[in-house]
């Protein structure tokens, strides 16, 4: 595999010392049953071709995979790739927790997330890790992203609030991170924190609420580090009573944290719950309006 496509034209790394480059990173990535092989290849290549090369990629094959995915893995030998197979589909939260259990037994300075259908920009790890190294008070960092459609066409630029105070205040009304942009310090998993498994497709949101309650500090970079794929099944997965209830529970749980905006939070929680019960076509219209406002800079809507 050639990395020229991803690394062409990049600048030299900001960190110059050998000790900086030895910071150990574990990347946690789960491949769900029925994953699009072409998208998976782009995702995998974008990680293996990162400018920051000191990492191990822990890859969970969550249930039986199609031959396209398996061929890509056979054709991509890399000593940094550690593949774990699950005979049955166990879901994202349990997959990530199992990978975290394995990786913490080895020990890493940082843990990065990645999804099997997104594309990391070439300097994603370098940008975020250097930020954490230069800001020892920050425990979890995410970033803006560029949303793309199923054909890879760019739709819009998405960003989140940057400071911990903003992210905490809005915790009840928005997920503070674009999950596959996140890198967190190793001490979080080493302390026993794991993704909650009691909600449907809200594992990351639940994790951030737990970490804020424990006093960890968040930040987001305004610079995009990822192409985030918005496919046709996105809204189908994020509607219905099961998902709506799980998200409501997480949002309500955040209201007990000092510094979270409770007045605005209560009304948004109810409105979001009801919106998730709408038909996909109506939810899609609301999502489009919301995203267009959000991409124009109104970060409080995110």
Residue pairs with C-beta under 8 A, 6 or more apart in sequence:
1 45
1 48
1 49
1 75
1 76
3 45
3 48
3 49
5 45
5 49
6 45
6 46
6 49
6 50
6 122
7 49
7 51
7 122
10 51
10 122
10 123
13 21
13 51
13 52
13 126
13 130
14 126
14 130
15 21
15 126
15 130
15 133
20 130
20 133
21 52
21 54
22 54
23 54
23 109
23 110
23 129
23 133
24 54
24 55
24 56
24 107
24 108
24 109
24 110
25 52
25 54
25 55
25 56
25 108
25 109
25 110
25 111
25 112
25 125
25 129
25 183
26 55
26 56
26 58
26 99
26 103
26 106
26 108
26 110
26 111
26 112
26 186
27 47
27 55
27 56
27 57
27 58
27 111
27 112
27 113
27 114
28 58
28 60
28 96
28 99
28 100
28 103
28 111
28 112
28 113
28 114
29 43
29 47
29 57
29 58
29 59
29 60
29 113
29 114
29 115
29 116
30 59
30 60
30 62
30 92
30 95
30 96
30 99
30 115
30 116
31 40
31 59
31 60
31 61
31 62
31 65
31 69
31 116
32 62
32 63
32 89
32 92
32 116
33 62
33 63
33 64
33 65
33 89
34 66
35 65
35 66
35 69
35 116
35 117
36 117
37 66
37 68
37 69
37 71
37 72
38 68
39 116
39 117
39 229
40 68
40 69
40 72
40 116
40 117
41 72
42 119
43 114
43 115
43 116
43 117
43 118
43 119
43 120
44 72
44 76
44 116
45 76
46 119
46 120
46 121
46 122
47 57
47 114
47 120
48 57
48 76
48 78
48 80
48 81
49 122
50 120
50 122
50 123
50 124
50 125
50 126
51 122
51 123
51 125
51 126
52 123
52 125
52 126
52 129
53 80
55 80
55 112
55 125
56 80
56 81
56 82
56 103
56 106
56 108
57 78
57 80
57 81
57 82
58 82
58 84
58 99
58 102
58 103
59 73
59 81
59 82
59 83
59 84
60 84
60 85
60 86
60 95
60 96
60 98
60 99
61 69
61 83
61 84
61 85
61 86
62 86
62 89
62 90
62 91
62 92
62 95
63 86
63 87
63 88
63 89
63 90
64 87
73 81
73 83
82 102
84 98
84 99
84 102
86 95
86 98
90 98
91 197
91 203
92 195
92 201
92 203
93 195
93 196
93 197
93 203
94 197
96 113
96 195
96 203
97 194
97 195
97 197
100 111
100 189
100 194
103 111
103 189
104 186
104 189
104 190
107 186
107 190
108 186
109 185
109 186
110 129
110 132
110 183
110 184
110 185
110 186
111 183
111 184
111 185
111 186
111 188
111 189
112 125
112 128
112 182
112 183
113 179
113 180
113 181
113 182
113 183
114 120
114 180
115 179
115 180
117 229
117 231
118 180
118 226
118 227
118 228
118 229
119 148
119 226
119 227
119 229
120 180
120 225
120 226
120 227
121 224
121 225
121 226
121 227
123 225
124 143
124 181
124 225
124 226
125 183
127 143
127 221
127 223
127 225
128 141
128 143
128 181
128 183
128 221
128 225
129 183
131 138
131 141
131 219
131 221
132 138
132 141
132 183
132 185
135 141
135 219
137 217
138 164
138 217
138 218
138 219
139 184
139 185
139 187
139 188
139 211
139 216
139 217
139 218
140 177
140 182
140 183
140 184
140 185
140 188
140 208
140 211
140 216
140 217
140 218
140 219
141 182
141 183
141 184
141 218
141 219
141 220
141 221
142 160
142 176
142 177
142 178
142 179
142 181
142 182
142 183
142 218
142 219
142 220
142 221
143 178
143 181
143 220
143 221
143 222
143 223
143 224
143 225
143 226
144 157
144 158
144 159
144 160
144 178
144 181
144 220
144 221
144 222
144 223
144 224
144 225
145 157
145 158
145 159
145 178
145 180
145 181
145 224
145 225
145 226
145 227
145 228
146 154
146 156
146 157
146 158
146 224
146 226
146 227
146 228
147 154
147 155
147 156
147 157
147 158
147 227
147 228
147 229
147 230
147 291
147 295
148 154
148 155
148 227
148 228
148 229
148 230
149 155
149 229
149 230
149 231
150 229
150 231
150 232
152 227
154 227
155 230
156 291
156 292
156 295
157 224
157 295
158 178
158 228
158 291
158 294
158 295
158 302
159 220
159 222
159 224
159 294
159 295
159 297
159 299
159 302
160 167
160 174
160 176
160 177
160 178
160 220
160 299
160 302
161 167
161 170
161 176
161 220
161 299
161 300
161 302
162 219
162 220
162 221
162 222
163 219
164 217
164 218
164 219
165 259
166 299
167 176
167 212
167 218
167 219
167 220
168 212
168 218
168 257
168 259
168 260
169 259
169 260
169 261
170 176
170 261
170 300
170 302
171 208
171 209
171 212
171 254
171 257
171 260
171 265
172 251
172 252
172 254
172 255
172 260
172 261
172 262
172 264
172 265
172 266
172 268
172 269
173 251
173 261
173 264
173 265
173 268
173 269
173 272
173 300
174 300
174 301
174 302
175 204
175 205
175 208
175 302
176 208
176 218
176 220
177 204
177 208
177 218
177 220
178 226
178 228
179 204
180 226
180 228
181 225
181 226
181 228
182 204
188 211
188 216
193 207
193 210
193 211
193 214
194 207
195 203
195 204
195 206
195 207
196 202
196 203
196 206
196 207
196 210
197 203
198 206
198 246
199 205
199 206
199 246
199 247
199 249
199 250
200 242
200 243
200 246
201 237
201 238
201 243
201 246
202 243
202 246
202 247
202 250
205 247
205 250
205 251
206 250
206 253
208 218
209 250
209 253
209 254
209 257
211 218
212 218
212 254
212 257
212 260
213 256
213 257
235 280
235 283
235 284
235 287
236 280
237 243
238 276
238 283
239 276
239 277
239 278
239 280
239 283
240 276
240 277
241 277
243 276
244 272
244 273
244 276
244 277
245 273
247 272
247 273
247 276
248 269
248 272
248 273
251 265
251 268
251 269
251 272
252 269
254 260
254 265
255 262
255 265
255 266
275 283
275 286
276 283
278 286
290 301
293 301
294 301
294 302
